[in-house]
């Protein structure tokens, strides 16, 4: 890197740091900023209260979802084919060739 590239990088870092400082100032000195800070702290407290499922529970739940999706897919396919047969073959009399 030459001196020009280093200067550009330093300016970019300074601008980002200035933006972060400006955001912190807005958060510290305005009512919406303070409300957001309180909200963020409360959100962190709530996330710490979460009881995450074990690996076994996650696998069992995922398997149940996949099984349900498969059963529903078969049910909808059968429903579709039955309605197709009733409408096209029985009611309209169109035979597929």
Secondary structure, 3 states (H helix, E strand, C coil): CCHHHHHHHHHHHHHHHHHHHHHHHHHHHCHHHHHHHHHHHHHHHHHHHCCCCCHHHHHHHHHHHHHHHHHHHHHHHHHHHHHHHHHHHHHCCCCCC
